[in-house]
Amino acid sequence: MANHKSAIKKYIRDEKKRLINRMNRSKMKTRIKLFLKYVNEKNMDKAKELFPGVISIIDKSTRKGTIHIKTGSRYKSRLTLHARKAGLAV
């Protein structure tokens, strides 16, 4: 554990940020998994409805700094490829 007052404050601040990042990353990955599940089940109506939301969540995660910008781009690119391969017009 930290000994100095400033180090204690930094630890508390970092812990709060870690929990926020964890929550954002979890939300993003859950939506991605749900989208891929619909695509694999050939449920194109739900997949098409969910796709803009998934892209939006990835963009928000990159803006908040939870994931790197290029990581977000890679996720979006791969999801788009999955969707187009399944016949979804995006």
NORTA-V484260 format. One record per residue. N is the residue number from 1. PHI is phi in whole degrees, 0 to 359 (999 if undefined). PSI is psi as a letter, one per 20 degrees, with the letter a starting at -180 (none if undefined). OMEGA is omega in degrees with one decimal (none if undefined). Layout:
# NORTA-V484260
n = <N & N>
phi = <PHI & PHI>
psi = <PSI & PSI>
omega = <OMEGA & OMEGA>
This chain:
# NORTA-V484260
n = <1 & 2 & 3 & 4 & 5 & 6 & 7 & 8 & 9 & 10 & 11 & 12 & 13 & 14 & 15 & 16 & 17 & 18 & 19 & 20 & 21 & 22 & 23 & 24 & 25 & 26 & 27 & 28 & 29 & 30 & 31 & 32 & 33 & 34 & 35 & 36 & 37 & 38 & 39 & 40 & 41 & 42 & 43 & 44 & 45 & 46 & 47 & 48 & 49 & 50 & 51 & 52 & 53 & 54 & 55 & 56 & 57 & 58 & 59 & 60 & 61 & 62 & 63 & 64 & 65 & 66 & 67 & 68 & 69 & 70 & 71 & 72 & 73 & 74 & 75 & 76 & 77 & 78 & 79 & 80 & 81 & 82 & 83 & 84 & 85 & 86 & 87 & 88 & 89 & 90>
phi = <999 & 290 & 258 & 270 & 300 & 294 & 292 & 295 & 298 & 297 & 299 & 295 & 297 & 296 & 294 & 298 & 295 & 298 & 293 & 295 & 299 & 298 & 296 & 296 & 295 & 296 & 298 & 296 & 294 & 296 & 295 & 297 & 297 & 295 & 299 & 296 & 297 & 296 & 295 & 292 & 276 & 62 & 268 & 289 & 297 & 290 & 295 & 294 & 291 & 276 & 304 & 298 & 293 & 294 & 299 & 297 & 295 & 296 & 298 & 296 & 296 & 289 & 296 & 281 & 88 & 292 & 234 & 289 & 301 & 290 & 295 & 297 & 297 & 295 & 301 & 296 & 297 & 293 & 294 & 296 & 297 & 300 & 295 & 292 & 296 & 278 & 96 & 272 & 277 & 239>
psi = <q & q & h & q & g & h & h & g & g & g & g & g & g & h & g & g & h & g & h & g & g & g & g & g & g & g & g & g & h & g & h & g & g & g & g & h & g & h & g & h & i & k & m & h & g & h & g & h & h & h & g & h & h & g & g & g & h & g & g & h & h & h & h & i & j & g & q & q & g & h & g & g & h & g & g & g & g & h & h & g & g & g & g & h & h & i & j & p & o & none>
omega = <-177.4 & -178.8 & -176.7 & -178.2 & -179.7 & 178.6 & 176.9 & 178.4 & 179.1 & 179.0 & -179.8 & 179.7 & -179.9 & 179.6 & 177.3 & -179.7 & 179.0 & 179.9 & 177.6 & 178.2 & 179.7 & 179.3 & -179.6 & 180.0 & 179.5 & 179.0 & -179.5 & -177.5 & 177.5 & 178.7 & 178.8 & 179.8 & 179.1 & 178.4 & -179.9 & 177.1 & 178.9 & 179.6 & -179.4 & 178.0 & -177.4 & 176.6 & -170.7 & 179.1 & -179.3 & 179.8 & -180.0 & 178.7 & -175.6 & -172.6 & -179.9 & 178.3 & 179.1 & 178.4 & 179.8 & -179.9 & 177.7 & 178.4 & 179.2 & 179.3 & 178.4 & 179.5 & -179.1 & 178.3 & 178.7 & 175.5 & 179.9 & -177.9 & -178.4 & 175.3 & 177.3 & 178.0 & 179.4 & 177.0 & -178.6 & 179.8 & -178.6 & 177.8 & 177.8 & 177.6 & 177.4 & -178.0 & -178.9 & 178.1 & 179.9 & 178.5 & 179.5 & 179.9 & 179.7 & none>
